[in-house]
Amino acid sequence: LVGNSRCSGRVEVSHENTWHTVCDAAFDQQDADVVCRELDCGAPVQVLGAAAFGKGDAQMWTQEIQCRGNESQIHFCPTSIHNCSHGTDQELL
């Protein structure tokens, strides 16, 4: 997470040594649960979208994340192709 603390901020993923901001399209409670679990942050308090912490500078992750909620890490979650812009960066609290 990119933000004010280790457990809140804009969601970014590393893929092939490049950081990508995650789109808020279809990002839901199950996705947030997995991210917070992976970062050892407890349960998410709030799932925000529309770049609430500001637009990211990293490349957009063009995959829509579709976690079931029981994955230990976000890279184990299924994905599908989706087009996004930085105005839809995903944030968590």
N, C-alpha and C positions, 0 to 999 in steps of 0.2 A: 504494500500500500504506500502511496506517495501522499503525504499530508503532514499534519501537525504531530502525529504520534505513530507508534508502531502498529496500532490497531484501528486507525481511522484514516481515511483518505481515498485517493483515486486508485482503482484496481488496475494493476499492470501485470503482465505475464512476460517471462523471458522465453524466447523461442529461437533456437539456433544462434545464441549469443547476442540477441537483439531484444530490447524491451519494447513492449507494445501496450498501448492503453486498451482497456476492455470496453466494448460497447454496452450500453444499458438495455439494448433490445433483448427482451425475454429474460434478462438477468433477474432471478427471483430469490426467494428465501433459501431454497436448496443450494443455489450457487453461493450465496453469502455464507451459509453454514459451513460449506467446504473450505472457502477462503479463510474464514476466521479459525476454523479447526486447524488448518495447515499452519497458520501463523501463531497458534497457541494463544488466541485472544478471547476465548470464551464465545458465548453466543452473540451474534450481531444485534445491536440495539436498533439500528435503522438502516434500511437499504435506500440509498438516494441515487437519482439519475440526473440527466441533463447537466452534467459537468458542475455539480454543486460546489466542488472544491477547486474549480477552474479547469480550463481545457488543458489537456496534456500536450507535450511536445513530441512524445514518442510516436512511432508509427501506430496506426490503428490495427488492432487484432481483428481480422476479417472473419473470425469464427464466432458464431453464436454459441455460448456455453450452455449446456443442458445437463447439469448435474442432477443426480437422483437424490443427493443429500447424504449418502453414506460413504462417498469416496474420501480417502485420506488426504488427497492432494488434487488441486484443480486440473492438473494435466491428465488425470485419469477420467475426467468427465467427457462424455460424448460432445461433439461439436457439429455444427453445420455452417455453411457459407452464409454470410450476411454482410451487406454494405452499410457502413456507418461513417459518421463524421465526428470531429472532436467535440461538437456540441452535445453528443450523446455519451460522453465518457461516464463510466460507472463509478460510484463512490459508496463507501460503507462507513458506518459509525459503530 
